[in-house]
Amino acid sequence: MPQQDDGMEKRRQKREAQRKRRQAQVLRMRLTLLLVVVLLAACGFGIYKLTQNADGEDRTSVQQTVPTTEETRETTPIQKSPITTIHIKAAGDLNVTDSVVNAGMAVNSYDFSPVFKDVAAILSDADLTVMNFEGNICGAPYGSETTSAPAELLEALRGCGVDLLQMANSCAINNGLNGLTATLRAIRAAGIEPVGAFASSEEFKQSKGYTMTEIQGVKVGFVAFTKGLGGRGMPAGNEDLVNILYTDYTTLYKEIDKTGITSILKSMEEEKPDLTIALLHWGSEYNDDISKTQEQIVSLLKKNGVDVIIGTHPHTLQPIEFDKSAGTLVAYSLGDFFGEADRGATNYSVILDLEITKDANAGTTKVTDYTLHPIYTVRENECVGNNDRRVVRIGTALQAYNGNFLDKVTDSCKGSMEYALTRIDERTTMKEEEEK
């Protein structure tokens, strides 16, 4: 299993330090309150004794020991809660295209941070954040033809708090095995961990095909698979460099690789994760149908310990099935996080926020709730006074429109966002409502 990147670990440590500071503040407040109560009790007792001795009897001094901070800690131990709650956020496809690359163009360089500025707060406010990266980082020329992007794109994602990138997808070997290796190296150099693709057979064997991480004492396993590689086949001797769902992945996508899938999942189960998340690049582009083999894959994964399935590739939102009693969730497709946004339903999507609760007493770890954050890709001609393509929160953008902000979206874009909110609700909540 590969070691987690220092950059990702440092971000986790920073978030953990923030929590510890908050806990320390609460502890200090409790200790201060306890100290005040003790002092008041001492004063009251002293006054009582003085009053009792007011008849002329010898007054004895009242000695009241006020506990020090350390003594207070010893007498009031903090009981560790058996309940731990963490949040993992997921976004859909980030597609490397001409428009996406051009969105980050700056003077003599690239800077993608303005592109994600509005959604950075959502992505970073999690214990761990993951998305699907459909592209490569292997040098110029950049854009749609090569699906290669400048490394500054990864720097922007890291700045937004992205920890994991799904690399088992149809673009993994667009630039050959050298392109795959260069991309994985660049992702790790940016402080992010790739999932589902490997630089060598040796790396695959060491990792056993998955990534394991621990968040506040909750052990979470991640595994990623793709339905195929854009019609390409893996070179002989390198078949294990990308996790693939089907044995006939260059043609019909009908023969599920049950042996390969279960082998990885069983190896992961031996490490006894509290929760397992599978990132799947599957389904059909621009098609809302759920295939029979997808349903079979869901059943296979659940039987082998997978609790959460997060899908990508169709580029549009698809149903979310949440079984609250079992604590499992299947999101068939989260749509496009950022891309061309030039086809129906590809200009809006969601950031999925999973609430995961571990109960040490009960010995269970489940998805206890989830939240959807609607987002929208504003294209170059959809904003007044700002021609930059970027990802925005729909709610914030509509507030800016209603407030007549300087860089508000156009009237037609505002209408598209309102329509998107309706469609997001229709596309993602139907099955959940049926189960309720």
KOLVO-747427 format. One record per residue: x negated, y, z of N, C-alpha, C in turn. Coordinates in steps of 0.1 Angstrom, whole numbers, padded with zeros to 4 digits, always signed. Layout:
BEGIN
XYZXYZXYZ;...
// end
This chain:
BEGIN
-0009-0012+0000+0000+0000+0000-0009+0012+0000;-0007+0022-0010-0015+0033-0010-0013+0042+0002;-0024+0049+0006-0023+0058+0017-0015+0071+0012;-0007+0076+0021+0000+0088+0017-0009+0100+0016;-0007+0109+0006-0015+0120+0003-0016+0130+0015;-0028+0135+0017-0030+0145+0028-0020+0156+0028;-0017+0161+0016-0008+0173+0015+0005+0170+0019;+0011+0158+0015+0024+0154+0020+0024+0152+0035;+0013+0146+0040+0013+0144+0055+0012+0157+0062;+0005+0166+0057+0003+0179+0064+0017+0186+0064;+0025+0185+0054+0038+0192+0054+0047+0185+0064;+0046+0171+0065+0054+0164+0075+0050+0168+0089;+0036+0170+0091+0031+0174+0104+0036+0188+0108;+0036+0197+0098+0041+0210+0100+0055+0210+0105;+0064+0202+0098+0078+0201+0101+0079+0195+0115;+0071+0185+0118+0072+0179+0131+0067+0188+0142;+0057+0197+0139+0052+0206+0149+0063+0217+0152;+0071+0221+0142+0082+0230+0144+0092+0224+0153;+0095+0211+0151+0105+0205+0160+0100+0204+0174;+0087+0201+0175+0081+0200+0189+0081+0214+0196;+0079+0224+0188+0079+0238+0194+0093+0241+0199;+0103+0237+0191+0117+0240+0195+0120+0232+0207;+0116+0219+0208+0118+0211+0220+0111+0217+0232;+0099+0222+0230+0091+0228+0241+0098+0240+0246;+0104+0248+0237+0112+0260+0241+0124+0256+0250;+0131+0246+0246+0142+0241+0253+0138+0236+0267;+0126+0229+0267+0121+0224+0280+0117+0235+0289;+0111+0245+0284+0107+0257+0292+0119+0264+0298;+0130+0265+0290+0142+0271+0295+0148+0263+0306;+0148+0250+0305+0154+0241+0315+0146+0242+0328;+0132+0242+0326+0124+0244+0338+0125+0257+0345;+0126+0267+0337+0129+0281+0343+0142+0281+0351;+0152+0276+0345+0165+0275+0352+0164+0267+0364;+0157+0256+0364+0156+0248+0376+0148+0255+0387;+0138+0263+0383+0130+0270+0392+0138+0281+0399;+0147+0288+0391+0155+0298+0397+0165+0292+0407;+0171+0280+0403+0180+0274+0412+0173+0271+0425;+0161+0265+0425+0154+0262+0437+0151+0274+0445;+0147+0285+0439+0144+0297+0446+0156+0303+0453;+0167+0302+0446+0180+0307+0452+0184+0298+0464;+0182+0285+0462+0185+0276+0473+0177+0279+0485;+0164+0282+0483+0154+0285+0494+0158+0297+0501;+0161+0308+0493+0166+0320+0499+0178+0319+0507;+0188+0311+0502+0200+0309+0509+0198+0302+0522;+0189+0292+0522+0187+0284+0534+0180+0293+0544;+0171+0302+0540+0164+0311+0549+0173+0320+0555;+0182+0326+0548+0192+0335+0553+0201+0328+0563;+0205+0315+0560+0213+0308+0569+0206+0306+0582;+0193+0302+0582+0186+0299+0595+0184+0312+0603;+0182+0323+0596+0180+0336+0603+0193+0340+0609;+0204+0337+0602+0217+0340+0608+0220+0331+0620;+0216+0319+0619+0219+0310+0630+0211+0313+0643;+0199+0319+0641+0190+0323+0652+0192+0337+0656;+0203+0343+0651+0205+0358+0655+0209+0359+0669;+0212+0348+0677+0217+0350+0691+0205+0351+0701;+0193+0352+0696+0181+0354+0705+0172+0343+0706;+0176+0331+0701+0167+0319+0702+0155+0321+0694;+0144+0314+0697+0132+0315+0690+0135+0311+0675;+0130+0320+0667+0132+0318+0652+0120+0310+0647;+0123+0299+0640+0113+0291+0634+0112+0295+0620;+0100+0296+0615+0098+0300+0601+0103+0289+0592;+0109+0293+0582+0115+0284+0572+0104+0282+0561;+0100+0270+0559+0090+0267+0549+0096+0259+0537;+0097+0265+0526+0103+0259+0515+0093+0258+0504;+0090+0247+0499+0080+0245+0489+0087+0246+0475;+0083+0255+0467+0088+0257+0454+0080+0248+0445;+0086+0239+0438+0078+0229+0430+0071+0237+0418;+0059+0233+0416+0052+0238+0404+0057+0233+0391;+0053+0238+0380+0058+0234+0367+0055+0219+0366;+0043+0215+0369+0039+0201+0368+0047+0192+0377;+0050+0197+0389+0058+0189+0398+0072+0187+0393;+0078+0198+0387+0091+0198+0382+0092+0188+0370;+0081+0187+0362+0081+0178+0351+0082+0163+0357;+0075+0161+0368+0074+0148+0373+0088+0144+0379;+0095+0153+0385+0107+0150+0392+0119+0150+0382;+0117+0156+0371+0128+0157+0361+0123+0152+0347;+0120+0139+0346+0115+0133+0333+0125+0135+0322;+0119+0139+0310+0128+0140+0299+0130+0126+0293;+0143+0123+0292+0147+0110+0287+0147+0110+0272;+0139+0102+0265+0139+0102+0251+0152+0096+0245;+0158+0104+0236+0171+0099+0231+0169+0087+0222;+0178+0078+0223+0178+0066+0215+0182+0069+0200;+0188+0081+0198+0193+0085+0185+0183+0094+0178;+0179+0090+0166+0170+0099+0158+0177+0102+0145;+0179+0114+0141+0185+0118+0129+0175+0125+0120;+0174+0121+0107+0165+0127+0098+0173+0131+0085;+0167+0139+0077+0174+0143+0064+0164+0141+0053;+0169+0134+0043+0161+0132+0030+0170+0138+0019;+0163+0146+0011+0170+0153+0000+0165+0148-0013;+0174+0147-0023+0170+0142-0036+0176+0151-0047;+0169+0153-0057+0173+0160-0069+0172+0151-0081;+0178+0155-0092+0179+0147-0104+0167+0148-0113;+0169+0148-0126+0158+0149-0136+0152+0162-0137;+0139+0163-0137+0132+0175-0142+0125+0171-0155;+0131+0176-0166+0127+0172-0179+0117+0182-0185;+0105+0177-0190+0095+0186-0195+0099+0188-0210;+0103+0200-0213+0107+0204-0227+0101+0218-0230;+0103+0223-0242+0097+0236-0246+0103+0247-0237;+0116+0246-0234+0122+0257-0226+0117+0256-0212;+0115+0245-0207+0110+0243-0193+0096+0248-0192;+0088+0245-0201+0074+0250-0201+0073+0265-0202;+0081+0270-0212+0081+0285-0214+0087+0292-0202;+0095+0286-0194+0100+0293-0182+0089+0296-0172;+0078+0289-0173+0067+0292-0163+0056+0300-0169;+0058+0305-0181+0047+0313-0187+0045+0326-0180;+0032+0329-0177+0028+0342-0171+0016+0347-0179;+0011+0358-0175+0000+0364-0182-0013+0355-0181;-0016+0350-0193-0028+0341-0194-0028+0329-0185;-0016+0325-0180-0015+0313-0171-0001+0309-0170;+0002+0300-0160+0016+0296-0158+0019+0298-0143;+0031+0301-0140+0036+0302-0126+0051+0299-0126;+0054+0287-0121+0068+0282-0120+0075+0285-0107;+0068+0292-0098+0075+0294-0085+0087+0303-0087;+0088+0313-0096+0100+0321-0097+0112+0312-0102;+0109+0302-0110+0119+0293-0115+0127+0286-0104;+0120+0282-0094+0127+0274-0083+0128+0283-0070;+0126+0296-0071+0127+0304-0059+0140+0303-0052;+0151+0303-0059+0164+0303-0052+0168+0290-0046;+0162+0279-0051+0165+0265-0045+0154+0260-0036;+0143+0268-0034+0132+0263-0026+0136+0261-0012;+0144+0270-0007+0149+0268+0007+0156+0255+0010;+0164+0251+0000+0172+0239+0002+0163+0227+0001;+0154+0227-0009+0145+0215-0011+0135+0213+0001;+0130+0224+0006+0120+0224+0017+0126+0221+0030;+0139+0223+0032+0146+0221+0045+0150+0207+0047;+0140+0198+0046+0143+0184+0048+0131+0177+0054;+0133+0165+0059+0121+0157+0064+0113+0151+0052;+0120+0149+0041+0114+0144+0029+0122+0147+0017;+0116+0151+0006+0123+0155-0006+0118+0148-0018;+0127+0143-0027+0122+0135-0038+0130+0139-0051;+0124+0138-0062+0131+0140-0075+0125+0132-0086;+0131+0131-0098+0126+0123-0109+0119+0133-0118;+0106+0129-0122+0098+0138-0131+0097+0131-0144;+0104+0136-0154+0104+0131-0168+0094+0138-0176;+0082+0134-0175+0071+0141-0182+0057+0136-0178;+0047+0143-0183+0033+0140-0180+0026+0152-0177;+0015+0151-0170+0005+0161-0168-0008+0157-0173;-0010+0159-0186-0022+0153-0192-0028+0163-0203;-0026+0176-0200-0032+0186-0209-0024+0191-0220;-0028+0202-0227-0021+0208-0238-0023+0198-0250;-0014+0200-0260-0003+0209-0261+0009+0205-0252;+0016+0215-0247+0027+0213-0238+0040+0214-0245;+0051+0208-0239+0064+0210-0244+0071+0197-0248;+0082+0198-0256+0090+0187-0259+0083+0176-0267;+0075+0179-0276+0069+0169-0285+0060+0160-0277;+0053+0165-0267+0043+0156-0259+0049+0153-0245;+0059+0160-0241+0064+0160-0227+0053+0162-0217;+0043+0169-0221+0032+0172-0211+0034+0186-0206;+0032+0188-0193+0034+0202-0187+0021+0206-0180;+0019+0219-0178+0007+0223-0171+0008+0219-0156;-0003+0218-0150-0004+0213-0136+0003+0223-0126;+0004+0236-0131+0011+0246-0122+0025+0242-0119;+0031+0234-0127+0045+0229-0125+0045+0221-0112;+0035+0212-0110+0034+0204-0098+0032+0213-0086;+0024+0223-0088+0021+0232-0076+0034+0239-0072;+0042+0243-0081+0055+0249-0077+0064+0239-0070;+0064+0227-0074+0072+0217-0068+0067+0214-0053;+0054+0213-0052+0048+0212-0039+0052+0223-0030;+0052+0236-0035+0055+0247-0028+0070+0247-0023;+0078+0240-0031+0092+0239-0027+0095+0227-0017;+0084+0220-0013+0086+0210-0004+0088+0196-0009;+0086+0194-0023+0088+0181-0029+0077+0172-0024;+0080+0160-0019+0071+0150-0014+0068+0138-0023;+0079+0134-0029+0078+0122-0038+0083+0125-0052;+0077+0119-0062+0082+0121-0076+0084+0107-0081;+0096+0104-0086+0098+0091-0093+0091+0092-0106;+0082+0082-0109+0075+0081-0121+0078+0069-0129;+0087+0060-0124+0092+0049-0132+0104+0055-0140;+0101+0059-0153+0111+0065-0161+0107+0063-0176;+0115+0068-0185+0113+0066-0199+0101+0074-0205;+0096+0084-0197+0085+0092-0202+0071+0087-0196;+0071+0077-0188+0059+0073-0181+0047+0071-0190;+0049+0065-0201+0037+0062-0210+0039+0069-0223;+0045+0081-0223+0046+0089-0236+0033+0092-0241;+0023+0094-0233+0009+0097-0238+0000+0086-0235;+0005+0074-0235-0003+0062-0234-0007+0060-0219;-0015+0050-0217-0020+0046-0203-0029+0057-0198;-0037+0064-0207-0045+0074-0202-0037+0086-0197;-0026+0089-0204-0017+0099-0200-0010+0096-0186;-0007+0083-0185-0001+0079-0172-0011+0081-0161;-0023+0076-0163-0033+0077-0152-0036+0092-0149;-0037+0100-0159-0040+0115-0156-0028+0121-0149;-0016+0117-0152-0004+0122-0145-0004+0118-0131;-0006+0106-0128-0006+0101-0114-0017+0108-0106;-0029+0110-0112-0040+0117-0105-0036+0131-0102;-0029+0138-0112-0025+0152-0110-0015+0153-0099;-0005+0144-0099+0005+0144-0089-0001+0143-0075;-0010+0134-0073-0016+0132-0060-0025+0144-0056;-0031+0150-0066-0040+0161-0063-0031+0173-0059;-0019+0173-0063-0009+0184-0059-0003+0182-0045;-0007+0171-0039-0001+0168-0026+0012+0161-0026;+0015+0154-0037+0028+0147-0039+0025+0132-0041;+0034+0123-0038+0031+0109-0040+0041+0104-0051;+0035+0098-0062+0043+0092-0072+0049+0078-0068;+0060+0075-0073+0067+0062-0069+0071+0055-0082;+0067+0042-0082+0072+0033-0093+0063+0031-0104;+0051+0039-0105+0042+0037-0115+0028+0037-0109;+0018+0030-0116+0005+0027-0110-0006+0029-0120;-0017+0034-0116-0028+0036-0125-0035+0024-0129;-0034+0013-0122-0041+0000-0126-0033-0011-0119;-0036-0023-0124-0030-0035-0118-0035-0037-0104;-0047-0033-0101-0052-0033-0087-0044-0024-0078;-0041-0012-0083-0033-0003-0075-0019-0009-0072;-0013-0015-0082+0000-0022-0080-0001-0033-0070;-0011-0041-0070-0013-0052-0061-0015-0046-0047;-0022-0036-0045-0025-0030-0032-0012-0024-0026;-0004-0018-0035+0008-0011-0030+0020-0021-0030;+0019-0032-0037+0029-0042-0038+0042-0037-0045;+0040-0025-0052+0051-0020-0060+0060-0010-0053;+0057-0006-0041+0066+0003-0033+0057+0013-0025;+0064+0022-0019+0058+0032-0010+0065+0032+0003;+0057+0032+0014+0063+0032+0028+0059+0044+0035;+0068+0050+0042+0065+0062+0050+0073+0062+0063;+0068+0070+0073+0075+0070+0085+0078+0085+0089;+0091+0087+0092+0096+0101+0095+0102+0101+0109;+0095+0108+0118+0100+0108+0132+0104+0095+0138;+0095+0085+0135+0097+0072+0140+0107+0063+0132;+0112+0069+0121+0121+0061+0112+0113+0057+0100;+0111+0044+0098+0103+0038+0088+0112+0036+0075;+0108+0043+0064+0116+0044+0052+0108+0038+0041;+0113+0029+0033+0106+0023+0022+0113+0029+0009;+0104+0033-0001+0109+0038-0014+0103+0029-0025;+0112+0026-0034+0109+0018-0046+0116+0024-0058;+0109+0024-0069+0115+0030-0081+0114+0020-0093;+0125+0020-0101+0125+0012-0113+0131+0020-0125;+0127+0016-0137+0133+0022-0149+0139+0012-0158;+0149+0015-0165+0155+0006-0175+0146+0003-0186;+0137+0013-0190+0128+0011-0201+0118+0022-0202;+0111+0023-0213+0100+0032-0215+0102+0040-0228;+0114+0044-0231+0116+0051-0243+0114+0043-0256;+0117+0030-0255+0116+0021-0266+0102+0015-0267;+0092+0020-0259+0079+0014-0260+0077+0002-0251;+0067-0006-0254+0064-0018-0246+0051-0015-0239;+0049-0021-0227+0036-0020-0220+0026-0028-0227;+0014-0023-0229+0003-0031-0235+0000-0044-0227;-0004-0054-0234-0006-0067-0228-0017-0066-0217;-0014-0072-0205-0023-0071-0194-0020-0060-0185;-0011-0051-0189-0008-0039-0181+0007-0038-0177;+0014-0050-0178+0028-0050-0177+0033-0045-0163;+0024-0046-0153+0028-0042-0139+0026-0028-0136;+0022-0019-0145+0019-0005-0142+0031+0003-0140;+0043-0002-0145+0055+0005-0142+0066-0005-0138;+0073-0002-0128+0084-0011-0124+0096-0010-0133;+0100-0021-0139+0111-0021-0149+0122-0030-0145;+0134-0026-0148+0146-0034-0144+0150-0045-0153;+0146-0045-0166+0150-0055-0176+0138-0062-0182;+0140-0074-0186+0129-0081-0193+0130-0077-0208;+0142-0074-0213+0143-0070-0227+0144-0055-0228;+0135-0048-0221+0136-0033-0219+0132-0025-0232;+0128-0032-0243+0125-0025-0255+0137-0027-0265;+0147-0034-0261+0158-0037-0271+0172-0034-0265;+0177-0044-0258+0192-0044-0255+0195-0040-0240;+0185-0041-0231+0188-0038-0217+0199-0047-0211;+0198-0060-0214+0209-0069-0209+0204-0080-0199;+0191-0083-0200+0185-0093-0192+0178-0087-0180;+0184-0087-0168+0179-0081-0156+0167-0089-0151;+0156-0083-0148+0144-0089-0143+0145-0092-0128;+0154-0102-0125+0157-0105-0111+0144-0110-0104;+0136-0117-0110+0124-0122-0103+0115-0111-0100;+0112-0102-0109+0103-0090-0106+0109-0081-0096;+0122-0078-0096+0128-0069-0087+0128-0075-0073;+0132-0088-0071+0133-0094-0058+0119-0096-0052;+0109-0098-0060+0096-0100-0055+0091-0087-0048;+0093-0076-0054+0089-0063-0048+0097-0061-0035;+0110-0063-0036+0119-0060-0025+0116-0069-0013;+0112-0082-0016+0109-0091-0005+0096-0087+0002;+0086-0082-0006+0074-0078+0000+0076-0066+0008;+0085-0057+0004+0088-0045+0012+0095-0049+0025;+0104-0059+0024+0112-0063+0036+0103-0069+0046;+0092-0074+0042+0082-0080+0052+0076-0069+0061;+0076-0057+0057+0071-0046+0065+0082-0040+0074;+0094-0046+0074+0106-0043+0082+0109-0028+0083;+0112-0022+0071+0116-0008+0071+0129-0006+0078;+0132+0006+0084+0145+0008+0090+0155+0011+0079;+0150+0017+0068+0159+0020+0057+0152+0019+0044;+0158+0014+0033+0152+0012+0020+0160+0020+0010;+0152+0028+0002+0158+0037-0009+0152+0033-0022;+0161+0030-0032+0157+0026-0045+0160+0038-0055;+0150+0043-0062+0152+0053-0072+0153+0046-0086;+0164+0048-0092+0166+0040-0105+0169+0049-0117;+0160+0047-0127+0162+0054-0140+0170+0045-0149;+0183+0047-0150+0191+0037-0156+0203+0043-0163;+0212+0035-0168+0224+0040-0175+0221+0045-0189;+0230+0052-0195+0229+0057-0208+0229+0073-0208;+0221+0079-0217+0221+0093-0217+0234+0099-0222;+0238+0109-0215+0251+0117-0219+0263+0108-0220;+0263+0097-0212+0274+0088-0211+0278+0085-0197;+0290+0086-0194+0295+0085-0180+0298+0070-0176;+0298+0061-0186+0302+0048-0183+0291+0041-0174;+0296+0033-0165+0288+0025-0156+0288+0011-0162;+0276+0005-0166+0276-0007-0174+0277-0019-0164;+0280-0031-0170+0281-0043-0162+0268-0046-0155;+0257-0044-0162+0244-0048-0156+0241-0038-0145;+0245-0026-0146+0243-0017-0135+0250-0022-0122;+0262-0026-0124+0269-0031-0112+0262-0044-0107;+0257-0052-0116+0249-0064-0111+0236-0060-0104;+0230-0049-0109+0218-0045-0102+0221-0039-0088;+0232-0032-0087+0236-0027-0074+0238-0039-0064;+0245-0049-0068+0247-0061-0060+0234-0068-0056;+0225-0069-0066+0212-0075-0064+0204-0068-0053;+0203-0054-0055+0195-0046-0046+0201-0047-0032;+0214-0046-0030+0220-0046-0017+0218-0059-0010;+0218-0070-0018+0216-0083-0012+0201-0085-0007;+0193-0076-0013+0178-0077-0009+0174-0065-0001;+0184-0059+0007+0180-0050+0017+0180-0035+0014;+0184-0032+0002+0184-0017-0002+0197-0011+0003;+0195+0001+0010+0206+0008+0016+0211+0020+0008;+0201+0026+0000+0205+0038-0008+0200+0036-0022;+0208+0039-0032+0204+0039-0046+0206+0053-0051;+0196+0059-0057+0197+0072-0063+0193+0071-0078;+0203+0074-0086+0201+0072-0100+0198+0085-0108;+0191+0083-0119+0189+0094-0129+0189+0088-0143;+0187+0097-0152+0186+0094-0167+0198+0098-0175;+0211+0096-0171+0222+0101-0179+0222+0116-0182;+0215+0124-0173+0215+0138-0174+0227+0145-0170;+0237+0138-0166+0250+0143-0161+0253+0137-0148;+0261+0143-0140+0265+0138-0127+0275+0126-0129;+0273+0116-0120+0282+0104-0120+0286+0101-0106;+0296+0092-0104+0302+0090-0091+0292+0086-0080;+0296+0090-0068+0288+0086-0055+0297+0077-0047;+0292+0066-0044+0300+0056-0035+0293+0056-0022;+0301+0060-0012+0296+0060+0002+0304+0051+0011;+0297+0041+0016+0303+0031+0025+0299+0035+0039;+0307+0043+0046+0303+0048+0059+0302+0037+0070;+0310+0027+0070+0309+0017+0080+0296+0009+0078;+0292+0006+0066+0280-0001+0063+0267+0008+0063;+0270+0021+0061+0259+0031+0061+0251+0031+0049;+0257+0027+0037+0250+0027+0024+0256+0037+0015;+0248+0040+0005+0253+0050-0005+0246+0047-0019;+0255+0048-0029+0250+0047-0043+0254+0060-0051;+0244+0067-0056+0246+0079-0064+0242+0074-0078;+0251+0072-0087+0248+0066-0100+0239+0075-0108;+0241+0088-0108+0233+0098-0115+0234+0112-0108;+0223+0118-0105+0224+0132-0099+0223+0142-0110;+0223+0139-0123+0222+0149-0133+0209+0155-0135;+0208+0166-0143+0195+0173-0145+0193+0183-0135;+0182+0182-0128+0177+0193-0119+0173+0205-0127;+0165+0203-0137+0160+0214-0146+0157+0208-0159;+0162+0214-0170+0159+0210-0183+0165+0220-0194;+0168+0214-0205+0172+0223-0216+0186+0229-0213;+0195+0222-0207+0208+0226-0203+0216+0231-0215;+0214+0224-0226+0221+0229-0239+0232+0219-0243;+0235+0209-0235+0246+0200-0238+0256+0201-0226;+0269+0196-0229+0279+0197-0219+0275+0189-0206;+0277+0196-0195+0275+0190-0182+0261+0188-0178;+0251+0193-0186+0237+0192-0183+0232+0205-0176;+0240+0215-0176+0235+0228-0170+0238+0229-0155;+0245+0219-0150+0248+0219-0135+0245+0206-0129;+0242+0205-0117+0240+0193-0110+0240+0195-0095;+0234+0186-0087+0235+0188-0072+0221+0184-0066;+0219+0189-0054+0208+0184-0046+0215+0176-0035;+0212+0163-0034+0218+0154-0024+0210+0155-0011;+0218+0157+0000+0212+0158+0013+0217+0146+0021;+0209+0136+0024+0213+0124+0031+0210+0126+0046;+0220+0124+0054+0218+0123+0069+0216+0109+0073;+0205+0106+0079+0202+0092+0082+0200+0091+0097;+0207+0082+0104+0206+0081+0118+0201+0067+0123;+0191+0068+0131+0186+0055+0137+0190+0055+0152;+0197+0044+0155+0201+0041+0169+0193+0030+0175;+0183+0034+0183+0173+0024+0188+0180+0013+0197;+0190+0018+0205+0198+0008+0213+0205-0002+0205;+0212+0003+0195+0220-0006+0187+0212-0014+0177;+0199-0009+0174+0191-0015+0164+0195-0013+0150;+0202-0002+0147+0207+0001+0134+0201+0014+0128;+0200+0015+0115+0196+0027+0108+0206+0028+0096;+0213+0039+0095+0224+0040+0085+0224+0054+0079;+0230+0055+0067+0234+0068+0062+0247+0072+0069;+0247+0082+0077+0259+0086+0085+0267+0097+0078;+0261+0104+0069+0268+0115+0062+0259+0120+0050;+0265+0127+0041+0258+0133+0030+0264+0147+0026;+0256+0155+0021+0261+0168+0016+0256+0171+0002;+0264+0178-0006+0260+0181-0020+0258+0196-0021;+0246+0200-0026+0244+0214-0029+0244+0217-0044;+0255+0223-0049+0257+0226-0063+0246+0235-0068;+0240+0232-0079+0230+0241-0086+0233+0242-0101;+0226+0252-0107+0229+0255-0121+0217+0260-0127;+0214+0256-0140+0203+0262-0147+0208+0274-0155;+0203+0286-0151+0206+0298-0158+0197+0300-0170;+0202+0300-0182+0194+0301-0193+0191+0316-0196;+0182+0318-0206+0176+0331-0208+0186+0342-0211;+0198+0339-0217+0207+0349-0221+0219+0350-0211;+0218+0343-0199+0230+0343-0190+0229+0352-0178;+0219+0361-0178+0218+0369-0166+0215+0383-0171;+0222+0393-0164+0221+0407-0167+0208+0412-0162;+0199+0418-0170+0187+0423-0165+0176+0414-0162;+0178+0401-0165+0168+0391-0162+0169+0380-0173;+0159+0378-0181+0159+0369-0192+0151+0356-0189;+0149+0353-0176+0141+0342-0172+0150+0330-0169;+0146+0318-0174+0153+0306-0171+0150+0301-0157;+0160+0297-0149+0157+0293-0136+0168+0285-0130;+0165+0279-0119+0175+0271-0112+0181+0279-0100;+0194+0279-0099+0200+0287-0088+0211+0279-0081;+0213+0283-0069+0225+0278-0061+0237+0285-0066;+0247+0277-0070+0259+0283-0076+0266+0292-0066;+0267+0288-0053+0274+0297-0044+0267+0310-0042;+0254+0311-0042+0246+0323-0040+0248+0332-0053;+0247+0325-0064+0249+0333-0077+0262+0339-0078;+0273+0332-0074+0286+0338-0074+0288+0350-0064;+0281+0349-0053+0281+0360-0043+0274+0372-0049;+0263+0370-0056+0256+0381-0063+0265+0387-0074;+0272+0379-0081+0281+0384-0091+0292+0393-0085;+0298+0388-0074+0309+0395-0068+0304+0408-0061;+0291+0408-0057+0285+0419-0051+0279+0429-0061;+0280+0425-0073+0275+0434-0084+0260+0436-0083;+0253+0426-0080+0238+0427-0079+0232+0431-0092;+0221+0436-0092+0214+0441-0104+0211+0430-0114;+0207+0418-0108+0204+0407-0117+0215+0396-0117;+0227+0400-0116+0238+0391-0116+0240+0384-0129;+0246+0372-0129+0249+0365-0141+0259+0372-0149;+0260+0368-0162+0270+0374-0171+0284+0368-0168;+0294+0375-0173+0308+0370-0171+0310+0356-0176;+0304+0353-0187+0306+0339-0192+0299+0329-0184;+0287+0332-0179+0280+0323-0170+0287+0321-0157;+0293+0332-0152+0301+0331-0139+0312+0321-0141;+0319+0322-0153+0330+0313-0156+0325+0298-0157;+0313+0297-0163+0307+0283-0164+0304+0277-0150;+0299+0286-0141+0296+0281-0127+0309+0277-0120;+0319+0285-0121+0332+0282-0115+0337+0268-0120;+0336+0266-0133+0340+0254-0139+0332+0242-0134;+0319+0245-0132+0309+0235-0128+0313+0230-0114;+0317+0239-0105+0321+0236-0091+0333+0226-0092;+0342+0228-0100+0354+0219-0102+0349+0206-0107;+0341+0206-0117+0336+0193-0123+0327+0185-0113;+0319+0192-0105+0310+0185-0096+0319+0177-0086;+0330+0184-0081+0339+0178-0072+0345+0166-0078;+0350+0167-0090+0357+0156-0097+0348+0144-0100;+0335+0147-0104+0326+0137-0108+0320+0129-0096;+0319+0135-0085+0312+0129-0074+0320+0124-0062;+0332+0129-0060+0339+0125-0048+0351+0115-0050;+0354+0112-0062+0365+0104-0065+0365+0090-0058;+0354+0083-0059+0353+0070-0053+0352+0070-0038;+0346+0081-0032+0346+0082-0018+0360+0084-0013;+0368+0092-0020+0381+0095-0015+0390+0082-0015;+0387+0074-0025+0395+0061-0026+0392+0052-0014;+0379+0052-0010+0375+0044+0001+0381+0049+0014;+0382+0062+0016+0388+0068+0028+0403+0065+0029;
// end
